[in-house]
Amino acid sequence: MIPFKRLELARRQEVFDWFHQAGRLGCEYSFVNLYLWGRQHAAFVEGYLVVFSHFYGHSMYLFPSGHGPLKPVLEALREDAREREIPFRLTSMSVADCRAVEELYPGQFKFYPDRDGFDYLYEIDHLADLKGKKYQQKRNHINRFLESCPDWRAEPITPAWIPTCRDLLDRWYRIHLEADPHMQYHLEQLALDRAFQNYEALGLDGLLLLDGDKPIAMTIGSLISPTVYDVNFEKALGEVPGDYAMINRTFARYIREKYPQVQYLDREDDLGLPGLRKAKESYHPDRMVEQYSCVLKEDIDAV
């Protein structure tokens, strides 16, 4: 078997550079996300960085990231899956990745689109400035926020603000679980806890929105590459009109000023949730990072 190991903080820059040099897009190809969600293990195989994940009873391999001949690393992963007695499943694939696999293994894999996993990419200037008719509604939301909260302010999240962020999140989860007790937030809560515990070591950025001294919204993000920035978490209590629109625009402006080279904000996927999809589409994404998966046909009965 491939000796996969949990990602250590000490490898953050190495993995960041590797993904960037390989030209991968999507929030899955982010050290921060791989580290925070905690069920991923990585190894270097045949000149590629490969990641093995296990979520909700399913095992899978992130499509390899690297350069050079692809078949040797795919053969190594196929053998690893055989030894683990699991289906050989690849995820987070682009159209080009699917074509490459089909060319190497004609007719041997079944491919699936993962629309729920498509990432939404926005030009940072569009979210920071909200210019034009298509953003009129967003500007209206922000105007309502400004009318309701004349004493608002935004604070960069530092370790000193983390207890306040935790209090806000406790309220957010309590409100949403009361509204829908069937929603599953456990893994997200664990990821956020890990983010706070390793906030500076992970190189995270965050912004806390306050009305006077009352926290009303927060967001946390990280660089995926020098030109793409990932919005990892965003929460607003919904008690003030326009709070989500305000934290969205304020954070976009904050990141644009801090990282002038960033061109896109990756606001990740919509998980197939209708409300979340509608919200992300309402900001008019400039690009969608399409996601596909594939499974070896001989393993499909075991999926």
Order of alpha helices (4+ residues) and beta strands (2+ residues): beta-alpha-alpha-beta-beta-beta-alpha-beta-alpha-beta-beta-alpha-alpha-beta-alpha-alpha-beta-beta-beta-alpha-beta-alpha-beta-beta
